Amino acid sequence: MNLNVKKLAQPVIIVGLLLGSPLTTAEAYTPFAENLPARLVAVKSASVISVEAQTWPGFTRTFDISLAGIEVPQDTPAAGPCERKLAKQALAFVQDSLANAEVIEIKGMKMENSAQQNAEGDIGTSQGSLSQALVSKGLARPDSIDSAKSWCE
């Protein structure tokens, strides 16, 4: 009888451990250094920056960093003329800021797993946080603001 209980208990314990493991949840985590030096690859939009970073000595990867915690205006046919103008200004600001940056870092990168190319975080330069700079210039707003709210009033 004791042997049968052990045979049944072992798979139950293993399944319980796997279900409670962080490997089975879809929560984002930081798999690399909190501040990871990077090199600009491309500005895909005002809120998506493609960068290359060394994640391990001799191992370089490219990441598309979505600026977390902010919303930027959109240059789409559905957007009004004012929002489209702001979107173009935001894109130009990001391009200029990163083209002239001597230092670029991925700050607080979060991703679901370390194999992904897409991540959320911020881009830091010697001038500070790119997300904060966009907000302070009026070219972005916190994502806690209702997205239906007009950019121009």
Secondary structure as UniProt FT lines:
FT   HELIX           2..20
FT   HELIX           22..24
FT   STRAND          35..45
FT   TURN            46..47
FT   STRAND          48..56
FT   TURN            57..58
FT   STRAND          59..67
FT   TURN            68..69
FT   STRAND          70..71
FT   TURN            77..78
FT   HELIX           81..99
FT   STRAND          104..111
FT   TURN            114..115
FT   STRAND          118..125
FT   TURN            126..127
FT   STRAND          128..129
FT   HELIX           130..136
FT   TURN            137..138
FT   STRAND          141..142
FT   TURN            143..144
FT   TURN            147..148
//
